[in-house]
Amino acid sequence: MTQTPKFDGGSDADRKRLLEVHREYLAANGVMDTSALRKHWRNDIIGFNLNGHTYVGLEEWTKLWDYYRTQIV
């Protein structure tokens, strides 16, 4: 992160934990670690990528990473 986030509410411990969880998610997503992503996703979450595609739930998102892992890594 290049800027310090601004929070409105929650305790210092809550805000610290939120940043930790967000960093864990970014790290897992950055290396296509679908096992680690399972800790951060629920099946009712809708995800978007920078190309405008929509993914509903973890299974669709991990299916995408399973494909790209064979193309990139």
Helices and strands as residue ranges (DSSP letters): H 12-30, H 34-37, E 46-48, E 54-56, H 57-72
